[in-house]
Amino acid sequence: MSFLQVKNVIKRFGTQYALNDVSVTVEKGELVCILGPSGCGKTTLLRIIAGLEKLDSGHVIIDGKNATYLPASKRNFGIVFQSYALFPNMTVIGNIIFALQQKSKTSKEEMEIRAIEVLRMVDLIEHQNKYPRQLSGGQQQRTALARAIAVSPSFLLLDEPLSALDAKVRTKLRGEIRAIQKQLGVTTIMVTHDQEEALTMADTVIVMNNAVVEQTGSPKEIYSNPSTAFVAGFIGSMNFLNGESAMSAIRPEKVKIVERRENYDYSSQVSSIEFRGALTRVFGRLEEAEDFCIDLASQDFDVMNLREGAMMYLKIPQEHTLSYAEAVGEAL
């Protein structure tokens, strides 16, 4: 049985739909990322799962029980916010013990043992007596995570937990959060607008747009087989080619640059070049005045003698081409 089921949920703010007939299933023990642009409804969905927002219609089933109208205090979840929400007048260990006091009837000694246990898990034991203002952003976020998992929740909710951190810290914490989640086996639902976070951390990705779920699948499925033009354009980079009755799409790494004497599909001048470390991205414009890009291994690019203004000849492998009924303007 699935751990969480959201069934046909509708939520409006005035006349505006925040969620329009949204259904989601989360399996026990998995990490699910709800991904989408700002205003798509992802945080509203998380708040409805938590019981922090009332729905207009639909159902929320948690661990086989109807929790649609169950208050947040009865849903047994831990939550980590973007802003951390730590108590500034309490130490690191004090923040965790306070959370335990709200949930547990165990002795002070047992609470301290549990707090030390989770602080070791998030590698903060040496910072236990510091106050939040004395911590870095990453350390504050790990404190918030420790506080959330200390109470042994049935499931964990993460609301844009890494968006306030710089890129290097964000990358490190992604791995740490995923490792802790696997170690605990706790069902986790995370909201993010960062596709890299979703693709690297999640077992399942739910892509939302305009109050609806566009696609649900594994990171590989979402990237390799986007079911709508919106998902194709939102996840990673995608080249779109408008046809007479449909639109085709291909990832930049799937386009081949061939010699002029070979059989090619399009030709283009190189308009610009971006070095991206292991990859180099080459930009051009097709005869139909459509912008286009190709990703090459930098070592391959180095032997091609490509430069701005040079001609390149492109082969579009049909086996890597996707097709959509929507026009580009409607989808993106």
C-alpha positions in Angstrom: 0.0 0.0 0.0 1.2 3.5 -0.8 2.2 5.6 2.2 0.6 8.8 0.9 -2.2 9.4 -1.6 -3.5 12.8 -2.6 -6.7 12.3 -4.6 -8.3 14.9 -6.9 -7.4 17.8 -4.7 -8.7 21.3 -5.6 -7.6 24.4 -3.9 -8.6 28.0 -4.9 -7.5 31.3 -3.6 -10.4 33.5 -4.7 -11.1 32.6 -8.3 -7.5 31.4 -8.9 -6.7 27.7 -8.9 -3.7 26.9 -6.8 -4.3 23.1 -7.3 -6.7 21.9 -10.0 -7.6 18.2 -9.6 -4.2 17.1 -8.4 -3.5 13.5 -7.6 -0.2 12.2 -6.2 1.0 8.9 -4.8 4.1 8.5 -2.6 5.5 5.1 -1.7 6.8 4.3 1.7 10.5 5.1 2.2 11.0 7.0 -1.0 12.2 10.6 -1.5 9.8 12.5 -3.8 10.6 15.9 -5.2 7.8 18.2 -6.3 9.4 20.4 -9.0 8.1 23.4 -10.9 8.3 27.1 -11.5 7.3 29.7 -9.0 3.5 29.9 -8.5 2.8 26.5 -9.9 1.2 25.1 -6.7 4.0 23.0 -5.3 4.2 24.7 -1.9 0.4 24.7 -1.6 0.4 21.0 -2.2 3.0 20.4 0.5 1.1 22.5 3.0 -2.1 20.6 2.3 -0.2 17.3 2.9 1.0 18.8 6.2 -2.5 20.0 7.2 -1.3 23.6 7.2 -3.7 24.6 4.4 -7.3 23.5 4.0 -8.4 22.0 0.7 -11.6 22.8 -1.2 -12.2 19.3 -2.3 -10.4 16.0 -2.6 -8.8 13.6 -0.1 -5.4 13.1 1.6 -4.7 9.5 2.8 -1.7 9.0 5.0 -0.5 5.5 5.9 -3.9 4.1 5.0 -5.9 6.6 7.1 -8.1 9.4 5.8 -6.2 12.5 7.0 -8.2 15.0 4.9 -9.5 17.0 7.9 -6.9 15.8 10.5 -5.0 18.8 12.1 -1.3 19.2 11.4 -0.5 18.3 15.0 -2.0 14.8 14.5 -0.1 14.0 11.3 3.3 13.1 12.8 5.6 14.7 10.3 8.9 16.6 10.6 9.3 19.8 8.5 12.3 21.9 7.4 11.6 25.3 6.0 13.7 27.5 3.6 14.2 30.0 6.5 15.3 27.3 9.0 12.9 28.7 11.7 15.4 28.1 14.5 14.8 29.7 17.9 17.6 32.4 18.1 17.7 32.4 21.9 18.3 28.6 22.1 21.5 26.7 21.4 21.7 24.0 18.7 21.0 21.2 21.2 18.4 23.4 22.9 16.4 23.7 19.6 16.4 20.0 19.3 15.4 19.3 22.9 12.6 21.8 22.7 11.2 19.9 19.7 11.4 16.6 21.6 9.6 18.2 24.6 6.6 19.0 22.4 6.4 15.4 21.1 7.8 13.1 23.8 7.1 12.2 27.4 10.5 10.7 28.0 13.0 12.0 30.6 15.3 14.9 30.1 18.3 12.5 30.0 16.7 10.4 27.3 15.9 13.6 25.3 19.6 14.7 25.6 20.7 11.2 24.4 18.4 11.5 21.4 19.5 15.0 20.6 23.2 14.0 20.7 22.4 11.0 18.4 20.9 13.2 15.7 23.6 15.8 16.1 26.2 13.1 15.4 24.1 12.1 12.3 24.3 15.6 10.8 27.9 16.2 12.0 27.1 19.0 14.4 28.1 17.5 17.7 31.0 20.0 18.2 28.6 22.9 17.6 25.9 21.8 20.0 26.3 24.7 22.4 26.4 27.4 19.8 23.5 29.7 19.0 22.1 30.0 15.4 23.7 33.3 14.8 27.1 31.6 15.4 26.5 29.1 12.6 26.9 29.2 8.9 23.9 28.8 6.7 24.7 25.1 6.0 25.1 24.5 9.7 21.8 26.2 10.5 20.1 24.0 7.8 21.6 20.8 9.3 20.3 21.9 12.7 16.8 22.4 11.3 17.1 18.9 9.7 18.3 17.4 13.0 15.4 19.0 14.8 12.9 17.6 12.3 14.2 14.0 12.4 14.8 13.9 16.2 11.1 13.3 16.9 11.1 10.1 14.6 8.4 11.4 12.3 6.4 9.1 10.0 7.4 11.4 7.1 9.5 14.4 6.4 8.6 17.5 4.5 11.3 19.8 3.0 10.2 23.2 1.7 12.9 24.6 -0.6 15.4 23.6 2.1 18.6 24.5 0.2 17.6 27.6 -1.8 19.1 30.1 0.6 22.6 28.5 0.4 25.5 29.1 -2.0 26.1 26.6 -4.7 29.0 24.7 -3.1 27.2 24.2 0.2 24.0 23.3 -1.6 25.7 20.5 -3.5 27.3 19.1 -0.3 24.0 19.2 1.7 22.1 17.5 -1.2 24.3 14.5 -0.7 24.1 14.7 3.1 20.3 14.9 3.2 19.9 12.0 0.7 22.3 9.9 2.8 20.4 10.6 6.0 17.1 9.9 4.4 18.3 6.6 3.1 19.8 5.7 6.5 16.5 6.4 8.3 14.3 5.1 5.5 11.9 8.0 6.2 9.4 8.9 3.5 10.3 12.3 2.4 8.6 14.9 0.2 10.6 17.9 -0.9 9.6 21.0 -2.8 12.1 22.6 -5.1 12.3 24.8 -8.2 15.9 23.5 -8.8 15.8 20.8 -11.4 19.4 19.7 -10.5 18.3 19.1 -6.9 15.3 17.0 -8.1 17.3 14.9 -10.6 20.1 14.1 -8.2 18.2 13.5 -5.0 14.8 12.0 -5.9 13.5 8.5 -6.4 10.4 10.1 -8.0 9.9 13.6 -9.5 6.5 15.3 -9.7 6.6 18.1 -12.2 3.9 20.8 -11.7 2.8 23.7 -13.8 -0.2 26.0 -13.6 -1.8 24.2 -10.7 -1.7 20.7 -12.3 0.7 17.8 -12.4 2.4 17.6 -15.8 4.3 14.3 -15.3 5.4 11.9 -12.6 8.3 9.5 -13.0 11.9 8.7 -12.1 14.5 11.4 -12.8 15.7 9.4 -15.8 12.2 9.0 -17.2 11.4 12.7 -16.7 14.7 13.7 -18.5 14.7 11.1 -21.3 11.0 10.9 -22.0 9.2 14.1 -21.1 5.6 13.6 -21.7 4.7 17.2 -22.5 6.5 20.1 -24.2 6.5 22.0 -20.9 8.4 19.2 -19.1 10.8 18.9 -22.1 11.6 22.6 -21.9 11.6 22.9 -18.1 13.9 19.9 -17.4 17.4 20.5 -18.7 18.1 22.1 -22.1 16.0 21.3 -25.2 16.0 22.3 -28.8 12.6 22.7 -30.3 11.8 22.5 -34.1 8.4 23.6 -35.3 7.0 21.5 -38.0 3.8 21.9 -40.0 1.6 19.9 -37.7 3.7 19.2 -34.7 6.8 20.2 -32.8 9.9 18.0 -32.4 12.5 18.3 -29.7 16.0 17.0 -29.1 18.5 17.3 -26.3 21.7 19.3 -27.1 23.9 16.3 -26.3 22.1 14.1 -28.9 22.7 16.4 -31.9 25.7 15.4 -34.1 28.0 17.7 -35.9 29.1 16.1 -39.2 31.3 16.9 -42.1 29.8 19.0 -45.0 30.2 16.1 -47.4 28.2 13.8 -45.2 24.4 13.5 -45.1 23.2 16.4 -42.8 19.8 17.8 -41.8 20.6 21.4 -41.0 23.5 23.9 -41.4 24.2 26.9 -39.3 26.8 29.4 -38.5 28.2 29.3 -34.9 26.8 32.3 -33.1 28.5 31.8 -29.8 30.5 29.2 -27.7 30.3 28.6 -23.9 33.0 26.5 -22.2 31.4 24.6 -19.3 34.3 22.5 -18.1 33.8 18.9 -19.2 31.3 20.1 -21.8 31.3 22.9 -24.4 28.0 24.3 -25.6 27.9 25.6 -29.2 25.1 27.9 -30.2 23.7 28.5 -33.7 20.6 29.5 -35.6 18.9 27.3 -38.2 17.6 28.4 -41.6 14.2 28.8 -40.0 15.7 31.4 -37.6 15.3 29.1 -34.6 18.0 29.2 -31.9 19.8 25.9 -31.4 22.5 24.5 -29.2 24.8 21.5 -29.2 26.7 20.0 -26.2 30.1 18.5 -27.0 32.7 16.9 -24.8 35.3 19.6 -24.5 38.0 17.3 -25.7 36.0 16.6 -28.9 35.3 20.3 -29.3 39.0 21.1 -29.1 39.8 19.0 -32.3 36.9 20.4 -34.3 38.3 23.8 -35.0 34.9 25.5 -34.4 34.8 29.2 -33.8 32.3 32.0 -34.0 31.1 32.6 -37.5 32.2 29.2 -38.8 29.7 26.9 -40.5 28.6 23.6 -38.9 26.5 20.8 -40.3 24.0 19.1 -38.0 22.6 15.6 -38.0 19.4 15.0 -36.0 19.1 11.3 -35.0 15.4 10.4 -35.2 15.8 7.8 -32.4 16.5 10.7 -30.0 13.8 13.0 -31.3 10.6 13.6 -29.4 7.4 14.9 -30.8 4.7 17.2 -29.3 1.3 18.4 -30.6 1.7 21.9 -28.9 3.3 24.8 -30.4 6.4 26.1 -28.5 4.6 29.3 -27.4 1.8 27.3 -25.9 4.0 24.9 -24.0 6.6 27.2 -22.4 
